[in-house]
Amino acid sequence: MYSELQLQELKKAYGSGMTRVRLSSGDEITYRSLAEMERAIRTIEKALNPAPKRRRLGYAMRVNKGL
């Protein structure tokens, strides 16, 4: 999976405009564009911080004429 360190390294490279990143694990990743890198950052952020499940706030009302 992803780590917070990987996310910070990606953000740092994105901020400097680089599309090639060498992670602390030794892996090197080359992105085709900054847009692709931004999508990867959003994917990692969602994986590390999942959104809380939303509670349903609606009620269904059923009417019966008694027939």
C-alpha positions in Angstrom: 0.0 0.0 0.0 1.0 3.6 0.3 2.7 5.5 3.1 2.6 9.1 4.2 6.3 9.4 3.3 5.6 8.4 -0.3 2.8 11.0 -0.5 5.1 13.7 0.9 7.9 12.8 -1.6 5.4 12.9 -4.5 4.0 16.3 -3.4 7.6 17.7 -3.1 8.4 16.6 -6.7 5.1 17.9 -8.0 5.7 21.3 -6.3 9.1 21.5 -8.0 7.6 20.6 -11.4 9.6 17.3 -11.7 7.9 14.3 -13.3 10.6 11.8 -12.2 10.6 10.8 -8.5 13.1 8.7 -6.6 11.4 7.4 -3.5 13.3 6.7 -0.2 12.7 3.0 -0.9 15.0 3.3 -3.9 12.2 3.0 -6.5 12.2 5.5 -9.3 8.9 6.5 -10.9 8.5 8.6 -14.1 5.2 10.2 -14.8 4.2 11.3 -18.3 2.8 14.6 -17.1 2.1 16.7 -14.0 -1.6 15.9 -14.4 -0.9 12.2 -14.2 1.2 12.8 -11.1 -1.6 14.9 -9.6 -4.0 12.0 -10.1 -1.6 9.7 -8.3 -1.4 12.1 -5.4 -5.2 12.2 -5.1 -5.4 8.4 -5.2 -2.8 8.1 -2.4 -4.6 10.7 -0.3 -7.9 8.9 -0.7 -6.3 5.6 0.3 -4.6 7.1 3.4 -7.6 9.2 4.5 -10.8 7.4 3.5 -14.0 9.5 3.6 -16.3 8.6 6.5 -19.4 6.7 5.4 -22.4 9.0 5.1 -25.5 8.2 7.0 -28.8 8.1 5.1 -31.0 11.0 6.3 -34.2 10.2 4.5 -37.4 8.4 5.3 -39.8 6.7 3.0 -43.5 7.3 3.7 -46.0 4.7 2.6 -49.7 5.4 2.4 -52.4 2.8 2.3 -56.0 3.5 1.6 -57.0 0.5 3.6 -58.7 -1.3 0.7 
